[in-house]
Amino acid sequence: MTPDEYRKALLGADTAHPDGAPRSHSGVHRVAHVTRERCAGPSSGAEPLTVARARALREALVRALPEDVQAMDLAEIEAWIAQRRDLEERLERTQVDLESTHTALEEHRTVLQQTRTSPSMRVGRRVLAPARLVLRALRLVRSLPRSLRVHGLRGLPGRLGTNGGDGPAYADWARRHATLSASGRSTLERQLQGLPSQPLISVVTPVYNSDPRFLREAVDSLREQVYPHWELLLVDDASDAPGTRQLLADLEGIDVRVRVLYRDENGHISAASNTGLAHARGEWVGFLDHDDRLAPDALFRVAEVIGDDPRAGLIYSDEDKIRENGERYEPHFKPDWNPDLLRSQNYINHFSVYRRDLVDAAGGLREGFEGAQDYDLVLRVTERLEPRAIRHIPRVLYHWRAVTTSTAHAGETKPYAVEAARRALQEHLERSGRPDAVVLPAPGFEGMWWRVRYGLPDPAPRVSVLIPTRNGLHLLMDSVASVLDEADYPDVELIVIDNASDDPATLRYLDFLRQDDRVKVVRDERPFNFSQLNNDAVPFATGSVLVFLNNDVKAQDRDWLRELVSHALRPEVGVVGARLLFPDDTIQHAGCILGVGGVAAHAYLQLPDDSPGYLGRAGLIQNYSAVTAACVAMRRAVFDEVGGFDAEHLKVAFNDIDLCLKVLQSGYWNVWTPYARLYHFESISRGYEDTPEKQERFRGEIAYMRRQWGDLLDADPAYNPNLSLEDAQFRLARAPRIPDKPHSA
């Protein structure tokens, strides 16, 4: 390769710095749209210069060249290259070594996976836990300066991992906002007669050698219910502990609504629960563990939903944990129906109440799934329901007892229960028409939660990737390489939308890209309008799947595109978003939370990449109402159905949020996957909303979003009204945003 070719292909005679390039704004993220495409031309008898090879050379050159390289003449460059003529050979040898290393790592992957889940590793993780805390603290210290600039001091609690409501702060919050007061109880009792429906609710509690103290508390929590129309079925699974047997005998006459059933032999929890179901008389049935408690208003709130929505088939609530001394901690504030999150973890869990006929139709609880019998049941029942029939009560109505022998306390699941959960999920996918889907342990959550990997059809459909750009050559090259060289996907088309680039080096590079049959360069010289640029470029696409990609995004893994497309092809899915990281390996995007800042904000912004987030949600596939268009995939048919981006009202900000909400409104699910991982060099090109003109336009876009989507922005179904809208760190709200619903007597 001659010096001139290096200069043209890598540096450019007039290479400009990466500034002034357009980007997509979701309001929360202001991003550049500089794209980089592949350089496939031959070089003086050498092998074709791929983008990956060119990038490696470029990075090495940038490190080695003097800062005044632009002032060097041709003779000086030739002399420099002559002194370092073995640079390219060494880089190529390094690439071969890396490929060999990659092969070796793949060969050891299975062994490593087995080792991670072995008993010795579980012990090791406990021993090394203090060291991991120290390392996490060091990463937090490194990223605190940026966090302070973004969030100020107010954001430090969430940044330091105190979000989520654990410990004494939650106990105090629960006393003020999640405990039924005497006056509150009187109000609900007055409203009882106004409930439009008052069905009998059967509560089934399997019992086996239970601690008499906690079993009595469980029974008392039923007898303290505001709602009177219930029955409790205590099913003794052949207990032999004298204290348990004596308490059950005492409870037989304590309340006509409490019934004790005795089994002759121990059959475990599924069989015992089915015995209770066989004797239940209620139209609705719920499950209470033998040492847990219900909140006094739990059944009233359930009856309230039943009366308001005759279509309801499954009703579930929020929950927390309770220590042996009665202290409440670790609340689980859940989203509304979230099918992809359910395939990642049993987030529904407690308190769940089912319409009795649905449980009967599903065959009750299946023996052989002990330890995951509740997960198996909720998967089988929800398969039969429309989404609107699955109702969430955003109140803490269940207290999960944490004693030294319980899962709530230990946080670990027995191996047989893990395997039962995996089988339950795999069979659910097969019944749902996805036999190609594979259930894998979720990385970082092995033995707890899951990753579902969906297959691709053969042949895989063509994907059209659209990248708007204005100048920004250095960023563009990385983005293009991520698509054409680094994506493990067989059929890709790249459309670069050139928004009036005027940098000579960028223009030469775009001409160079036109030599690749996979690339189209579309020139658009109108003023920047992200929505219009993409809408008008879509007709040039020949793929059935569209990917909108910023020009300041760089792939971290080779299978990022395959992962996005595997979800986008699911018929129930609309838009699919990726996990985006800042260059310092902190989170830039892990889904969008509606309502924060008036419109939306990125979840877990600035948390370390390895942060689990709220109850694991920063590392699990799930549904969000919206994701950022810095990197999204969707079927072309869905894009056309909703009319694409709004080019009239949302030229720069919130166009992706609006698109996602239109898709959601049309009946599709939007998905975020942490397994499509890319770096996002946010705001390098266009900068922030820091001029009067930009701020005026930004305020107008906020006002439009509030007019168009205000009700949804104030009640994000993928979030929870008990969590704060001051930021998107899943912290406790100062007060819940739950309107009380009056019922006239």
N, C-alpha and C positions, 0 to 999 in steps of 0.2 A: 504494500500500500504506500503510495507516494505521500509526501508531506501535504501536498495540496488536497488529496482526498481526505486525509485526517482532518484538515482544517474545514473542508466543506461538510463532511459527514458528521463530524463530532463537535467542532468548535464554531465553524462558520467564520467567514472573513469579517462579518459585522455582527457577531453574536450579541444579542441584547440580553440584559438580565431579565429574569422572569417577572415582569410586572405588566399591569394593565390588562390582564386576561379576564374574560368574563367568568362568572361562576353562578351556580344555582343557590338560591337562598331558601331555606325553610324558615327564615326569620331568625331561628335559633342558630343556624349555621350559615355563615356567609362564605361561600366557597368559590374557588377559582375554577374556570373551565378551560384549562389548557390541556390539550391532548397530545400524546406522542405516538407516532406510528412507526412502523417497522422499516428499517433500511435494508433492502435486499439486493442492492446492486453489486456487481463484481468489482474486484479491486486488483488491477494489474496482475492478472494470472493467479491471484490468491483465491481462497474459497470465499463464497458470498459472505458479506458482513451482516450477520444477524444483529438484531437490536440488543439481545442479551450480551453478545460478544462486544458490540460497540459500547454498551453501557459500562462493562467491566473495564474496557480500555479507557473510556472517558474518565471514569472515576480515578483510575491510576494516573492518568495524565494530569488531571486537576490537582492531585496531591503533589505531583512532581514538578509541574511547570512553574516558572516564576509568575508572580502576580501580574507583571506587566506583559503577559503573553500577547495581548492585542497589539503591542507596539513592536513585536518581533517581526523581522522581515523573513522572506522565504529562506535565505541562506542560513539565518540563525536557527530556524526550525529544523532544516535539514541537518545542521551540525548537531543539534540536540538529539535528533532521532538516531544519528549515527553512533552517538555515545551510548545510547540505550537501545540498541537494535535487538537485544534479546528480550525486551519487555513483553512483546506480544507472545513469544514462544513460552515464556514463563507463565503468562496468564493462561494460555491454552493448556499447559501442563497442570496448572492449578484446577482448571475446569474439569479435566479428566480425573484428577484426584477427588474432587468433590463428587463427581458422578459415582466413583467407586465407593466413596463413603456413604452416599445415599443408598446404594444397593445394600451395603452391609447393615445400615440402620434398618432398612426394610426387613432384612432377614431376622433381625433381633426383635422386631416389634412384638411378635407374638409372645416371645419369652418375657419381654419386659411387662407386657400386659398381665401375664400370669403372675409375675413377681409382685406387681403393684397391688394385686388383690389377695396376696398370700397372708397368712397370719403373722409371719415375721415382719412384713412391711407395715401391717396395722400397728404392731407394737412400736416399730421404728418411727412411724409418724407421730405417735404420742411422745416418744422420747425427744424427738427433734422439734416438737412444737414451739418451745421457747426460741430456738434459733430462727424458725420461720417468722416469728413475731418480730425479731430484731431486724431481719432482712426487709420485712414489709415496712417497718418504721423508717429504715434508711431510704426506701423508695418514696415514702410519703414526704420525708424532709426534702428530697431532691425536687419534688414537684410542687411543694407548697408555694414558692414564689409565684408561679403561674396561677395557682388556685386563688391566691390572695388578690391578684389582679382581676380575675374573672368574677369571684364571688364576694370578696371582702371577708371581714371577720365573721359575718353571719354564716358563711358557708363552711367554716372549719369543723363544726360537729359532724356533718355528713362526710366531709373529706377524711376525717380521722376515724371513720368507721362506727360512729355512735348513732347513725341513722337506724331506723327500724323499730325503735321503741323498746329496747331491752332494758332490764335493770330497774332501779328505783324511779327513774324518770317516768317509765311506763306505769309503774304501780300507782304513782300519784295521778297521772293522766287518767288511768282507768277509774280511780275513785271519783274523779270529777266528771268524766264523760262516758263511762261504760259500766256504771253501777246503778241499778234501779233504786231510786230513793223512795222514801215512804210516800211523798206527795206524788211522785211519778207512778207508783203502784196504784194509788187511789184514782189517778186519772185514767189508767188503763182499765181498771175495774169498772169505772163508769162507762167506758167505751165498749165494754164487752157486748152489751145488748145491741149495739149498732153494727156489729160485724155481720156482713151479709151471709156468711157461711160459718157454721160451727161444727165441723165434723169431729168424729172420734179419732184421736191420734194414738196409735199403739207404739209403745217404746219397748224394744227388745234388748235385754241385758243378759248375756251369757255369764255364768258364775262358775268359777272353779277355784276352790281354796282361797277365796278372796280375803283380804284384810278386813275384818269386821268393821273397823273404824271407818275406812273409806267406802265400803259398801253401804253402810248406813247413811253416810253423807250423800252418796249418789241417790239413794231412795228419797232422802229428805229434799233433795233438789227438785224432784218431781212433785212432791207434796207441797212445795212452796210455790208452784206455778200459779201465775195470775189466771191463766186459761184453765178451766176446770174439766174439760172434756177429753180426758186421756186415760189410758190404762198402761200399767207397767208389767211386763212379763219377765220375771226373774227365772232364768232357766239354769238350774243346777246341773252341771255336767259331771255328775258322780263325784262330788267333792268328798274327801275323807278327812279334812281338817275339822276338829270338833267345834272350833269357834265359828267357822262358816256355817256349819250345819245348824248350830244353835241359833245364830242370828236369823237364818232363813225361817226357822220354825217360829221365831218371835215376830217376823214380818208378815206371816200369813194372815194374821187378823188385824194388822195395824190400819189398813185402809181397804175398802171394798174395791178400789181401783188397782190395788197391788195384788198380783197373782203369782204364786210360786209354782213352778213346774219342775219335777224331778226326773232325770234320765237314769236308766238302770246302768248304763255303761258310759265311759268317757269316750266322746266322739270328736272332741276338739271344737274349735269355735264355729266353724261353718255348720256342722251338724247341730250344735246347740242352738245356733241362731235360727236354723230352719225349723227346729222344734217350736221355738217361740212364734215364728211366722205362721205355722200350722194352727196355732191356737189364737192368733190375733183376730180381733173383731173389728178393728178400725179400718176406715177407708184409706188412711195414710199410715205409714210405718216409718219409724226412725230407730236409730241404734245408739245406745249409750254404753260405753265400757264400764266395767264394774267398779272402777275407782275414780271415775271422772264426775263432773258436775255440769248441770245445765244452769244457765242464767234464769232468774225468775220469770223473765218475760219471753223466754225462748219459744214456747208453744203458742203464746199470743201472737208473736211476730209471724210465725208460720201460718197460723189460721188467718191472719191479716192478708197474707199473700194469696192463700187459697181462695178467700172471698173476693179479692180484687181481680184475680185472673183464673177463670175456670179452665184455661188451657194448660195450666202448670202441671208438670209431671214429676219434677225433681226440684227441691228447694234446699239450698245450702247456705250456711252462715260463715262469718268470720269466727276465729277461735283464738285462744291464748293458752298458756301453760300455767299450772298452779303447783306451787311447791307443797311439801308436806305440812308446812306451817301456815298454808293458806295464801302466801304471797303470790300475786299474779305477775307474769313476765312473758317475754317473747311473743307478742301478738302476731298473728298471721292475718293481715288485712289483704283480702283476696280480690282479684278482678272478677268482673262478671264472666259469663260463660266464655271459656278460652280453650278451645279444643286442642290446639297445638301445645299449650302448656300442660294440659292433662296427659298428653302423650309423652311429656318429659318428666312429669312428677304428679303424684296424686295430690294436687293442690286443693281439691274439693274436701276430702277427708271429713272432718267434724264441723258442724252438726249437719247431717244429711237426712232429709225426710223424703220418702218416695211415695208416689201413689201406689197403693197396694196391688192393683191389677198389673202394673208394669213389672213389679218384682216377681209376681207369679208367672207372668209371660216369659220372663228371662230365666225361670227355673230356680229362683232363690239363690242362695249362696252355694258355690260349687266346692264340694270336698276335694281335697288335693291342692287347693290354693291357699291353705292356711298361712297366715302372715301377710298375705296380700288379698284376702278375700273381699275386703271392702273396695280395693282398687279394681279387682275383676268385676265386681257387681256394678260399679259406676260406669265402667267402660261398656258393659253389655246393655245397661239401661239407656245410656245416652245415645247409643247407636239407633235406638228406636224413636228418638224424640227430635222434633224440630227445635232449633236453637231458642226460639221464643218460649218454649215450654220448660226451659231450664232457668230457674230464678235464683238470684243471689240476694241475700239480706246482708247489707254491709254493717252488721253489728256483731259484737263479740257475744255469742250466745252459748258457747261451749268452752269449758275449762278442762284442759287435758292434764291429768295428774302426772307429775314427774316425781316418781319415787326411784330409789336406787336401782331397782330391777326393771324399770320400764324403758321403752324405746324413747319416750319423751325426754327422759333424763339422760340416757346414754347416747342418744343420737346415732346409734348404729343398728343395723338390721341384720338378723340372723341369715346365714347363707341360704337356707331353704326358703326364706321369705323373699330374698332377692331373686332367686330362680323362679319362684311362683309369680312375682311381679313381671319378670321378663316374659314368661310364657303367656300371662294374661294379656300383655300388650301385643305380643306377636300374633296371638290368635285374634285379637281385636282388629289388627291391621288386615289380616287375611279375610275376616268376615266383612270388612269394609271395602273389599275389592282391591287391596294393595298387597298381594303376595310377594311382590318384588321388594317391598320395604324390609329393611333389616334393623333389628333393635340392637343397639350397641350401648355399653356403659358411657354415660356422659363424661367426657374428660374432666378430671378434677372432682367428680362426684361419683366415682365408682362405688358400687354397692349401695347407692342411694337412688340416683336418678338416671335418666335415659336420653340417648340420642337416637332419633329415628332417621335412618338414611334411606331416601327414596331413590329408586332406580330411574334410569333414562330409557326411553324407547330405542329400538334399533331399526333404522338409523336414527340418531339424535336429530332433532329439528335444527334448522339454521337459526343462529342468533345474530341479530343486528345490534351492534354496540354504537351508540351515538355519543360523540364527545365534542361539545362546543369549545372553541378556543379563540383567543386573540393573542397572537405572539406567544410568549412564554415557552420558548423552545425546550429548555431544559426540563421543565415539568412535563411537557407534552410527550417527550421521548419516553419517559418512564411509564406514563399511562398507556401509550401505544404498545410498549413491550409487554405490559401486563395483560393485554388482550391477545396480541398476535404470537408472542413467543412464550409467555409464562402461564397461559391458561390451558389446563388439560381438558380441552373440549374440541371435538372433531370438525365442527362446521361453523366458522365465525366470519362475519362480515363487519368491517369497521367503516363507520361514516364519520369523518371529521368535518365539523361545521365551522368553517373559517369565518369568524365575525370581523372581517375587514382588517386582518393582520397586515402590518406594514413594515415589520422587521425583516430585512433582507434574508437573514439566515433562516428565519422561520419559513419564509416563502420558498426558499430553495429546498428546505426539508419537505414541505408539503408537495412540491413538484416531484421530489424523490419518491415520496410515498405513492404517488399515482402510478408508479411502475408496478406496484403489487396488485394483482387481480382481486385481492380481498378487500381493497381499500377504495373508498370513494371520498373525494374531497369536495364539499359543497360550499361555495362562496356566498356569503350573505353580508352585504355592506350596510344594512340598516342599523340604526342605533340599537344598543344592546337591549334585548328583551328575551330573557331565558325561555319563557314559555313559547314565544313565537319561533325562536330559533329551532327548538326541538320539534314543535308541531309541524313546521314547514319542511323539516328534514325527514320526518317519518315516511312520507310517500316514496323516498328514495330507497327505503329499506325493503329487502326481499325476504327477511326472516320472519317466522311466525312468533318469535320471542324478541322483545325489545329490551335492551339494557341501556339505561341512561347513566352516564359516567362522567364525573368531573375530570378536568384535565390535571388536577392536582392530587390524584389518587393513584396509589402504587400498590400492586398486589403483594401480599405477604406469603400466600400459599398458592400452589399450582391449581388446586381444585376449587378455587373461589367461584368460578363461573359455573362449573358443573353443579355445585351446591345450590346456587341461586336458581338455576334453570330447573333443577329437580323439583323445587317447590313451585315455581311459576307454572309448571305444566299440570299441577294438580287442579282439577276442574273447579274446586271450591275456593281456590286462592286467587287473589287479585294482584297485589303488589308485594314484592319480596325485598327486604332490606338487608344490609350487610353490617358486620361489626367493623367499625372504623377506629383507628388509633392515631393519636398524635405521634410525631417522631420520637418522643420520650417514652413511648409505650404506656401512655395513659389513655383512657377511653375518650374518644371524640363523639362516637355515636353508638348507642345500644338500644335504639328505639326512641320514639318521641312520646312525651307525656303532654296531653292536651291541657290547656288552661294555665300552664305556668307562663308567667309574663304576659298573660292576657290571651295568648294564642297557643304556643307550644314551646317545649324545650327538650333538649336531648337528655335521656336518662343516664345517670351515673357519670356525668361529665367530669373529667379529670381524675376519676378513680384509677388506681393501678390496673393494668391489664388483667392481673390474676385475682382481682377482687371478685368475690362471688355475687356481690350485690345483695339485694333484699331476698333472703331465703333462696339463694341460688339463681335468681332470675337474670343476673348479668351474664350467665353462662349457659342458658338453656333456650332451645327453640320455643317460640311462643307467638301469640298474636298481639300485635299492637294496633291501635287505631291508625297510626301514621308512622312512616319511616322517612329518612332523608333521601332525596333524589341525587345526592352525591354519588350513590351507587345503588341502583334498584333494577329489578327485572320484573317484567310483566308480559303477558301474552298480548300480541298485537290486537286481537279481537276485543280484549277488555279495554285497552287504551282507546280504540275507536268507539266502543260502546258508551263510554262516559264522556267522550268529546275531547280527550287530551287535556293539556294544561290550559289554564285560563289566561290567555294572552292579553285580554282587555283590562282586567282588574289587578292581576298579579304578575307584573312584568319581571320582578326580581325576587321578592320575598314571598314565602308561604305558598308558592305554587305547588310544591310537592305535598304539603299538608292538605291543601284543597283537593288535589288529585286523589290522594288516599281516602279522603272522606267521601268523595263521590263514588269511589270504588266500594267503600264500606256500605254506603247507602244503597248501592245496587245489589247487595246481597252476597258480596265476596268477603273472604277473610284476608287481611293483610298479615304478613308473616315477617318476623325478624329471626335471622339465624346467626348465631355466633361463630359458625363454622365457615363462613365466607369472610376472610380476614384481609383487610387492606389498610395501608397507611393513608392518611388524609392530611395534606399540608394546607390546612384551612387558612383562607384569607390571604394567601401569599400574593395573589394576583390583583384582585379587585379591592381588597381592604375592607374595612368595616363601614358602618353607616355613620360617618364622621364629618359629613358636610351638611350645610343647611338644606341643599337640594335633596340629598339622599334621605335625610331625616324626614323631610316633608312627604316624600314618596312612601317611606316606610310607615309613617303614621296613617297614611291613606290606606295602605294595604292591611294594617291592623284593623282599621275601622270596617273595611269590607269583610274581613274574616269574621269579625264579631257579628255583623249583620247577617251573614250567610250561615254561620255555624255556631252561633252563641250558645244554644242549649247544649250541644254536644261538647263544645269546648269546656263548659262548666261541669260536665259529668262524664269524664272519659271512662268508657266501659272497661278499658284495659288497666285502669288505675283503681283507686279506692278513695272515697270521700273522707276517710279517717287519716289520709296521708296529705302532706303539705303541698300547696301550690306555690310556695315561696321559691322552691327550686325543685329539681327532679331527682333528688337523692333518696326518695322513699322515706322521708322523716315523718314523725308524727305531726299532724296538723295541730295548730293551736286549739282548734275546736272542730269537731266533725261537721261536715257539710251535709247533714242528713235532715231533711224536713220531716217533722212529725205530721202524720196523716190523721186528722181527726175523724172519729166515727160517732155520729150522733146516736143517742140512745133511743 
